[in-house]
């Protein structure tokens, strides 16, 4: 493993955290977009609850 000074290690951890955060946000954004599309599709059909 590469040896880090305290500042180097902090920079490294910040970069790792930023990369993971970008990955998490991208996944969440895709999931929200998919959920929105699903809601839009189902909103076009009458609900069985409305028929009762």
C-alpha positions as CSV (number, residue, x, y, z in Angstrom):
1,X,0.0,0.0,0.0
2,X,1.2,3.5,-0.7
3,X,2.3,5.5,2.3
4,X,0.5,8.8,2.8
5,X,1.2,11.8,4.8
6,X,-1.8,13.1,6.7
7,X,-2.6,15.7,4.0
8,X,-2.2,13.2,1.2
9,X,-4.4,10.7,3.0
10,X,-7.1,13.3,3.5
11,X,-7.0,14.3,-0.2
12,X,-7.2,10.6,-1.1
13,X,-10.2,10.0,1.1
14,X,-11.9,13.1,-0.1
15,X,-11.5,11.9,-3.7
16,X,-12.8,8.4,-2.9
17,X,-15.8,9.9,-1.0
18,X,-16.6,12.3,-3.9
19,X,-16.4,9.4,-6.4
20,X,-18.7,7.2,-4.4
21,X,-21.1,10.1,-3.7
22,X,-21.3,10.8,-7.5
23,X,-22.0,7.1,-8.1
24,X,-24.8,7.0,-5.4
25,X,-26.4,10.2,-6.7
26,X,-26.3,9.0,-10.3
27,X,-28.0,5.8,-9.3
28,X,-30.6,7.6,-7.2
29,X,-31.3,10.0,-10.1
30,X,-31.9,7.1,-12.5
31,X,-34.2,5.4,-10.0
32,X,-36.2,8.5,-9.4
33,X,-36.5,9.0,-13.2
34,X,-37.7,5.4,-13.6
35,X,-40.3,5.8,-10.8
36,X,-41.5,9.0,-12.4
37,X,-42.0,7.3,-15.7
38,X,-43.9,4.4,-14.0
39,X,-46.2,6.9,-12.3
40,X,-46.8,8.7,-15.6
41,X,-47.6,5.5,-17.4
42,X,-50.0,4.2,-14.6
43,X,-51.7,7.6,-14.3
44,X,-53.0,7.1,-17.9
45,X,-55.1,4.1,-16.8
46,X,-58.3,4.3,-14.7
47,X,-57.8,2.8,-11.2
48,X,-59.9,-0.2,-10.1
49,X,-60.6,1.8,-6.9
50,X,-62.3,4.6,-9.0
51,X,-64.6,2.0,-10.6
52,X,-66.0,0.9,-7.2
